[in-house]
Amino acid sequence: MRNHDGDPITFAEWAYLSKGRFQRRDFRVNVFAGPSAFSADGSLFAPLGKHEIFGPEKSRPSATMAEFAESALPEPRDDD
């Protein structure tokens, strides 16, 4: 469950907050692949709620789609 660079696979969750604002949270696939190990009886993590196990790897501040697009643009290059 890794990408071609060997890093864990991540996916984005986009949530609409209101008034044209969205929030992006990134999750790792390997966190979702082994939930049975966390909920097994007698497991160290059995008392934890699922909400604590499945937290995002990264949470970005809310923004409009235009703000997200602007932040994703590469820096201009000087071709002099």
C-alpha positions in Angstrom: 0.0 0.0 0.0 2.6 2.4 -1.1 3.0 4.6 -4.1 5.8 4.3 -6.7 8.1 6.5 -4.4 7.6 4.1 -1.5 5.5 6.6 0.5 2.2 5.6 2.0 -0.8 6.1 -0.3 -2.9 9.1 0.7 -6.3 10.4 -0.4 -8.0 13.6 0.1 -11.4 14.2 1.7 -13.1 17.5 0.6 -15.7 18.9 2.9 -18.1 21.8 2.1 -18.3 24.0 5.1 -20.6 26.8 3.9 -20.5 30.1 1.9 -18.2 28.6 -0.8 -15.6 27.5 1.7 -14.1 24.0 1.7 -11.6 22.1 3.8 -9.3 19.4 2.7 -8.0 16.6 5.0 -5.5 14.0 3.9 -5.7 10.4 5.1 -3.3 7.4 4.7 -4.8 4.2 3.2 -2.8 2.0 5.5 -4.6 3.4 8.5 -7.9 2.1 7.0 -6.5 -1.2 5.9 -6.0 -2.7 9.4 -8.9 -1.5 11.6 -9.6 -5.1 12.8 -6.3 -5.2 14.6 -7.2 -2.1 16.6 -10.7 -3.4 17.6 -9.7 -6.9 18.5 -10.6 -7.9 22.1 -7.6 -7.5 24.4 -5.8 -5.2 22.0 -4.0 -2.3 23.4 -6.1 0.0 21.2 -9.5 -1.7 21.8 -10.7 1.0 24.2 -10.1 3.8 21.6 -13.0 5.0 19.6 -12.8 4.8 15.8 -12.7 8.6 15.6 -9.4 8.5 17.4 -7.9 5.8 15.2 -8.9 7.3 11.8 -7.7 10.8 12.2 -6.3 12.7 9.2 -2.6 12.9 8.5 -2.9 16.5 7.5 -5.7 19.0 7.9 -5.6 22.2 5.8 -7.3 25.5 6.7 -10.6 26.2 5.1 -10.5 28.1 1.8 -12.4 28.8 -1.4 -11.7 26.7 -4.5 -10.0 29.8 -6.0 -7.7 30.0 -3.0 -6.9 26.3 -3.2 -6.1 26.6 -6.9 -3.9 29.6 -6.4 -1.9 27.9 -3.7 -1.3 24.9 -5.9 0.2 27.0 -8.8 4.0 26.6 -9.2 6.2 29.5 -8.5 7.0 31.6 -11.6 10.4 30.9 -13.2 12.9 33.4 -14.4 13.9 32.2 -17.9 16.5 35.0 -18.4 
